[in-house]
Amino acid sequence: MTYPEWLRPGVYGALIGAVSITIAGFSWGGWVTGSQAEAMASSRSHDALIAALVPVCIDQAQTDSNRTAKLALIQEAMSYKRRDAVMEAGWATVPGSEQPNRDLAQACLAGLDLDAS
């Protein structure tokens, strides 16, 4: 069977175009794979959950009967150990959970605004 003479350049052009569009789409077009989309969604939901729980942490800090002593310990701690101090204070423990959340403790530090007090 013989093929028309124009078919070969047309097939090559279609293949090169498909590869070029794929590369451009994934590089600059914002296309993502399913696993990357899942990871992005998980990260965003985690960030939103932490942001929603910061008021709980701040409320626990404000209603704590031993607040001033714990705040003093947190302020005395080195900057890289303050998150651990908030976790030890128990303010980063979500009600119904047994262990404190590290990300919530970090966000709670920003919400407490220790440098201003």
N, C-alpha and C positions, 0 to 999 in steps of 0.2 A: 504494500500500500504506500502510495506517495502522499506526502503532505505538501500543502502549498508553501511556497518560498517565504511568505510573510509570517508564517506561524512560529518559527523558531525565535525571531526577535521579539514577537509578541509574548511568548511564554517566558523568555528571559526577562523582559520588562515587567511582567506581572510578578514573577518571583522576586526580583530586586525591589520592586515597589512594596510588596508585602513585607519583606524583611526590613526595609527602611521605615515603613509605617510602624511596625512593631517596636523597633528600636526607639524611634522618636516618641511613641506613646508611653513606653515604660520609662524613658529618660526624662522627657520634658512634659508629657501630656498628663501626668498624674495617674496613670494606670497603675494598679497594684495587684498583687496576687491575692488569693483568698486567705492565705495564712498571714500575710502582712496586714490585710484589712482586719482580720480577727485580732491581731496584736494591737493595732491602733485603737480598735473599739474597746478592748480590755483596758488599755492604758487610760483612755478617756473616762471610762466608767469608774475606774479606781480613783482617778483624780476628783471626779464629781462626788464620789462617796466620801472621800476625805474632807472635801470642802463642806459637805453637808454635816459632817460630824464635828467640825471645829467648834460650833456653838455649844455642843454638849460638853466638850472638854473645858471650854471657858466657864460654862455654868458650874461644872464640878469644881473648878478652881475657885470660883467666887463663893460657893456654898460650903467649902471645906472649913471645918472648925479650926484646923491647924494651918490655915492659909499663910499667915505671915512667916512662920518658921520655914515652911516649905519653899516659899518665894525667896527667902533669904538664902537657903541652900542652893536653889537654882541660880540665883544671881552670883553667888560665890564660886560656882562651878566654872571651869574653863569653858570657852565657847563651844568647843567640840564635845563636851560632856553634858551640856545642858539638856539635850534631848533625853539622855539616859536619866537625868535627874527628874524630868517631867514624868518619865515612865515609872520611876521609883515612887513618885508622889501619888501615883494611881490615877492621875487625871486623864491619861491617854488610854485608859481601859474602857472600852465601849460597854455600856450596860448589857449584861447577858453574856459577855465574853470573860474568859479567865485570864488572858494575857494582854498586856498593853500593845498598842499598834505603834510601830516606829514612825511611820509616815504621819500618823495623826499627832504624835508627840512633836514632830518637827513643825507641822502646821500650827499646832497649838502655841508653840513658842512665839511664832509671828503674831498670833492673835493676842497673846498676853502682853506684848509690847513691853518687855522688861527693861529696855534701855530708857524708856520715857518715865518709868516710875522710880 
